[in-house]
Amino acid sequence: MFIIIITAFIISGCSSSMAEAAAPRVMLNNRPINFEVDPFIMEDRVMVPMRAIFEALGAEVEWDPQISSVTARSGSDMVVLTIGSRTAFVFNSQSSGAEAVDLDAPPVIVQDRTMVPLRFVGESLNADVSWDGNQRIVYITK
């Protein structure tokens, strides 16, 4: 009996650890976004593949391999991110030039994909972003 109780504790502990390690999900206007590389959490930020999230939000994306930067344009809004840099630049119709924005987590490359902080990307393109920590789901409304 003692072995059964210990085994039950071990299994429940493993399953809760595995659930905590599950990739966060992303919903755009109540529809799931599927990514080639799973989102993950880095420095308390959900990181997602850059091209997939920008294009889902209606932006055109350009990659500059010489300086490892990405530029996304949506209408009169533009966002520039550089791999490893905690500073992004946002140009939009409300500002009179580039606004330097400090990032909580810098863009990184994982499995040949540029991963960017989701909240920053969504909000820089005028979307509302919310996090359900219990369900591990990011909700984006645009």
C-alpha positions in Angstrom: 0.0 0.0 0.0 2.8 2.4 0.9 4.4 1.8 -2.5 1.1 2.7 -4.3 0.9 6.0 -2.4 4.5 6.9 -3.1 4.0 6.0 -6.8 0.8 8.2 -6.9 2.7 11.2 -5.5 5.6 10.7 -8.0 3.2 10.5 -11.0 1.1 13.5 -9.9 4.3 15.5 -9.3 5.7 14.5 -12.8 2.4 15.4 -14.5 2.2 18.8 -12.9 5.8 19.5 -13.8 5.1 18.5 -17.4 2.0 20.7 -17.5 4.1 23.6 -16.2 6.6 23.0 -19.0 4.0 22.9 -21.8 4.4 25.6 -24.4 2.2 28.6 -23.9 -0.7 28.9 -26.5 -1.5 32.0 -28.4 -5.0 33.1 -29.5 -5.6 35.9 -32.0 -9.2 37.2 -32.1 -10.2 33.9 -30.3 -8.4 31.7 -33.0 -5.3 29.7 -32.2 -2.1 30.6 -33.9 0.1 27.6 -34.7 3.8 28.1 -34.9 6.6 26.0 -36.5 8.6 26.5 -33.3 6.7 26.4 -30.0 6.5 29.5 -28.0 8.4 29.5 -24.7 8.8 31.7 -21.6 12.1 33.6 -21.2 12.7 36.2 -18.5 8.9 36.1 -17.7 8.0 36.9 -21.3 6.3 34.7 -23.9 8.6 34.4 -26.9 7.1 33.5 -30.3 8.5 33.2 -33.8 8.8 36.7 -35.2 7.6 36.2 -38.8 4.6 34.1 -37.8 3.3 36.6 -35.2 4.0 39.8 -37.3 2.3 38.2 -40.3 -0.7 37.1 -38.2 -1.0 40.7 -37.1 -1.1 41.9 -40.7 2.5 43.2 -40.9 5.1 42.7 -43.7 8.4 41.4 -42.4 12.0 42.0 -43.7 15.1 40.3 -42.3 18.5 41.9 -42.6 21.1 39.2 -42.1 24.0 41.6 -42.2 23.0 43.3 -38.9 20.7 40.5 -37.6 17.7 42.8 -37.5 14.0 42.4 -38.4 11.7 45.2 -39.6 7.9 44.8 -39.6 5.6 47.2 -41.3 1.8 47.5 -40.8 0.3 50.6 -42.5 2.2 53.6 -41.1 3.5 51.6 -38.1 7.0 50.1 -38.2 9.0 48.1 -35.6 12.7 47.3 -35.7 14.3 44.6 -33.5 17.9 43.3 -33.4 18.9 39.9 -32.2 20.3 40.1 -28.7 19.4 43.8 -28.2 17.1 44.9 -25.4 16.2 48.0 -27.4 13.6 48.1 -30.1 12.5 51.0 -32.3 8.9 51.8 -32.9 7.7 54.3 -35.6 4.0 55.0 -35.7 1.6 57.7 -36.9 1.2 59.1 -33.4 4.9 59.8 -32.9 7.2 62.2 -34.7 10.0 59.8 -35.2 11.5 56.6 -33.7 10.7 55.8 -30.2 13.4 53.6 -28.5 11.7 51.0 -26.3 13.4 48.9 -23.6 12.6 45.2 -23.9 12.3 42.9 -20.9 13.7 40.0 -23.1 15.8 40.4 -26.2 15.0 38.7 -29.5 16.9 35.3 -29.8 17.4 32.7 -32.5 16.0 29.2 -31.7 15.8 26.4 -34.3 16.6 28.9 -37.1 13.7 31.1 -36.0 13.9 34.6 -34.6 11.9 34.6 -31.3 10.5 37.9 -30.1 8.6 39.0 -26.9 4.9 38.6 -27.8 3.5 41.4 -25.6 5.8 44.0 -27.1 5.1 42.9 -30.7 1.3 42.9 -30.2 1.2 46.2 -28.4 3.5 47.9 -30.8 1.1 47.0 -33.6 -1.9 48.4 -31.6 -3.3 45.1 -30.4 -4.5 44.3 -26.9 -2.6 41.5 -25.2 -3.5 39.6 -22.1 -2.1 36.5 -20.3 -4.1 33.8 -18.6 -1.4 32.2 -16.4 -3.6 29.4 -15.2 -4.3 28.2 -18.7 -0.9 29.4 -20.1 -2.7 31.2 -23.0 -1.9 34.6 -24.5 -5.0 36.4 -25.9 -4.4 39.0 -28.6 -7.3 41.2 -29.9 -6.8 43.4 -32.9 
